Amino acid sequence: MKSPYDIIRRPIITEKTTNLAEKGKYTFEVMPGTNKVEIKKAIEEIFNVNVVSVNIVNVRRKSRKVGKYSGFRPAVRKAIVTLEAGQTLDVFEV
């Protein structure tokens, strides 16, 4: 069985996700291959909150060049987690 800390890799903190956090939606990078139910259980166990819904976004890898070398930025799986009204996560507080 996967540990909740293996499923949730890191919070994604950008200007766009900070605006979502004001509406009770928090964004995390998650392990590829996990489903919504596993992500919901992991967030509830780690942060002790109630999750209403989970949306998943698969960001494809992008090509990148640095000088004469070319390669790819890695693909990322993101989860946008909506909490019950009135609940917040301290990770996103500034």
C-alpha positions as CSV (number, residue, x, y, z in Angstrom):
1,M,0.0,0.0,0.0
2,K,1.2,3.5,-0.8
3,S,2.0,5.9,2.0
4,P,0.0,9.2,1.9
5,Y,3.4,11.1,1.8
6,D,4.4,9.1,-1.3
7,I,1.1,10.0,-3.1
8,I,1.3,13.8,-2.3
9,R,4.7,15.0,-3.6
10,R,4.5,18.8,-2.9
11,P,2.1,21.7,-2.9
12,I,2.2,23.9,-6.0
13,I,2.3,27.5,-5.0
14,T,2.0,30.0,-7.8
15,E,-0.1,33.2,-8.3
16,K,-2.9,31.2,-9.9
17,T,-3.0,28.6,-7.2
18,T,-3.0,31.3,-4.5
19,N,-6.1,32.8,-6.0
20,L,-7.7,29.3,-6.0
21,A,-6.7,28.8,-2.4
22,E,-8.9,31.8,-1.5
23,K,-11.9,29.9,-2.8
24,G,-11.0,26.7,-0.9
25,K,-9.2,24.9,-3.7
26,Y,-5.6,23.7,-3.2
27,T,-3.2,22.3,-5.8
28,F,-0.7,19.5,-5.3
29,E,1.7,17.6,-7.4
30,V,0.9,13.9,-7.0
31,M,2.4,10.6,-8.0
32,P,1.6,9.4,-11.5
33,G,-0.9,6.5,-11.5
34,T,-2.9,7.5,-8.4
35,N,-6.6,8.0,-8.6
36,K,-9.0,10.5,-7.1
37,V,-10.0,8.2,-4.2
38,E,-6.3,7.7,-3.1
39,I,-5.6,11.4,-3.3
40,K,-8.7,12.3,-1.3
41,K,-7.7,9.8,1.5
42,A,-4.1,11.0,1.5
43,I,-5.1,14.7,1.9
44,E,-7.6,13.9,4.6
45,E,-5.1,11.8,6.5
46,I,-2.1,14.2,6.2
47,F,-4.0,17.5,6.9
48,N,-7.0,16.3,8.9
49,V,-9.6,18.1,6.7
50,N,-12.7,17.0,4.8
51,V,-12.3,16.9,1.0
52,V,-15.4,17.6,-1.1
53,S,-13.9,16.9,-4.6
54,V,-10.7,16.1,-6.4
55,N,-9.9,17.2,-10.0
56,I,-6.8,15.8,-11.8
57,V,-4.8,17.5,-14.5
58,N,-2.1,15.7,-16.5
59,V,0.5,18.2,-17.8
60,R,2.4,16.7,-20.8
61,R,6.1,17.0,-21.1
62,K,7.4,20.0,-23.0
63,S,10.4,20.2,-25.3
64,R,13.2,22.6,-24.1
65,K,16.4,23.8,-25.5
66,V,19.4,25.1,-23.6
67,G,22.0,26.3,-26.1
68,K,22.7,23.5,-28.5
69,Y,21.2,20.8,-26.2
70,S,17.6,19.8,-26.4
71,G,15.5,17.8,-24.0
72,F,12.2,17.7,-22.2
73,R,10.7,19.1,-19.1
74,P,9.1,16.3,-17.2
75,A,5.4,15.5,-17.3
76,V,3.5,16.3,-14.1
77,R,0.2,15.1,-12.6
78,K,-1.6,17.8,-10.5
79,A,-4.5,17.4,-8.2
80,I,-6.9,20.3,-7.4
81,V,-8.5,19.5,-4.1
82,T,-11.7,21.3,-2.9
83,L,-12.2,21.4,0.8
84,E,-15.5,21.9,2.8
85,A,-16.5,25.5,3.4
86,G,-14.6,27.1,6.3
87,Q,-11.6,24.7,6.2
88,T,-8.1,25.9,5.2
89,L,-4.6,24.4,4.8
90,D,-1.8,26.2,6.6
91,V,0.7,25.3,3.8
92,F,-0.8,28.0,1.5
93,E,-1.1,30.8,4.1
94,V,1.3,33.7,3.5
